[in-house]
Amino acid sequence: MNNSDKINVTKTFFPPLDEYQNQLERIWKNEWLTNRGELVNELEEKLKSYLHVPNIIVMNNGTVPIQIALKLLAKQGEVITTPFSYVATSASIVWENCTPVFVDIHPEYLTIDETKIEAAITEKTTCILATHVFGNPCNVEAIEQIAQKHQLKVIYDAAHCFGVKYKGESIFNYGNVSTCSFHATKLFHTGEGGAVFCKDEELNHKLYYSHNFGHNGPLDFHGLGINGKISELQAAMGLSVLPYMEQILAGRKKVVNFYNEQLNHRNIQSLKIREETEWNYSYYPVIFESEERLLQVQKKMNENNIYPRRYFYPSLNTINYLNETEMPISESVAKRVLCLPLYASLERNEYKRISTLIL
Ligand SMILES: *Cc1c(COP(=O)(O)O)cnc(C)c1O
């Protein structure tokens, strides 16, 4: 398949092949492929210092850590969540035999509307699972207060948040647990991969053994577990990509600044980033005045071999196995939002052409 002249919403960053090969040679020398080898440990140490977090457990993807966190914290209760996220967020709730209770989103920040959370709390509520949408933080302070008042746990799906800081601190340090995805389409990647972040040492220990079958040494068990381990091969990719983060961010910033200047138009709404956020340029959503307009723009772009994506569509409350409570803001935004191509190697003539087509 030749994808070379097609412009997609994102393009996976490939580090120089010889640098990946150098990492692979270490694996061959060690003759050690998984079960937390030298490369996984090194990747965790490097990520801890890059992200300024006290703990990290790198895992096989960004969904298993959400499921493990829900298993430990939500205990099959009602989980308050956002309808505007990737399907992994609400699917994990159902997968863990919990009940998703949707709360609508803020029309500009696109994160869960914290002022509507308390009305959704019942005796069965155990947890809030909210997404920092497109790397834009939820109102973490308000959510923390509500959680304390009602004794709820907070999990953040921070799949989009690699490198995001809020009030000078890693966004991964908020909530009882935060998760991230290192999927090939994400900002930092290991091909497939993800991570969980937890400041509380006791809970971190539970997360750790839960991702390794519950093992306490070869013959004993701390408790129930599953396989959430990442392999050395994936860690090798992570170690090869990490040195390029500055370059990746700078390239994306250039595109975002251009879109911001060009698409500053009364009929196009772009993402409002929460105050005091150091954002990571992970996605560029534009919200049109109608779905009809979105479909026109999408068609025009496709004719020009440009493929933006409808992230996130549909609103999760409308999926067949979920409940049908109406979420007017999320449903309306989901129908009108398109994520534009955004990656470091996107060329100036390309993002110029994209802006022109939209306008
Ligand atoms: C990508 C993504 C996930 C899932 O991550 P995987 O690594 O693909 O399992 C979860 N939540 C959100 C919001 C995502 O964008």
The ligand as a MOL file (V3000), in Angstrom:
LIG
                    3D

  0  0  0     0  0            999 V3000
M  V30 BEGIN CTAB
M  V30 COUNTS 15 15 0 0 0
M  V30 BEGIN ATOM
M  V30 1 C -5.9540 6.0390 22.4690 0
M  V30 2 C -6.9140 6.1970 23.5820 0
M  V30 3 C -7.1470 5.1830 24.5260 0
M  V30 4 C -6.6610 3.7680 24.3500 0
M  V30 5 O -5.3330 3.6130 24.2490 0
M  V30 6 P -4.7400 2.2720 23.5940 0
M  V30 7 O -3.2830 2.4070 23.8550 0
M  V30 8 O -5.0950 2.2830 22.1490 0
M  V30 9 O -5.3460 1.1180 24.3140 0
M  V30 10 C -7.9570 5.4610 25.6180 0
M  V30 11 N -8.5290 6.6600 25.7690 0
M  V30 12 C -8.3640 7.6540 24.8800 0
M  V30 13 C -9.0130 8.9790 25.1340 0
M  V30 14 C -7.5790 7.4530 23.7400 0
M  V30 15 O -7.4570 8.4180 22.8290 0
M  V30 END ATOM
M  V30 BEGIN BOND
M  V30 1 1 1 2
M  V30 2 1 2 3
M  V30 3 2 2 14
M  V30 4 1 3 4
M  V30 5 2 3 10
M  V30 6 1 4 5
M  V30 7 1 5 6
M  V30 8 2 6 7
M  V30 9 1 6 8
M  V30 10 1 6 9
M  V30 11 1 10 11
M  V30 12 2 11 12
M  V30 13 1 12 13
M  V30 14 1 12 14
M  V30 15 1 14 15
M  V30 END BOND
M  V30 END CTAB
M  END
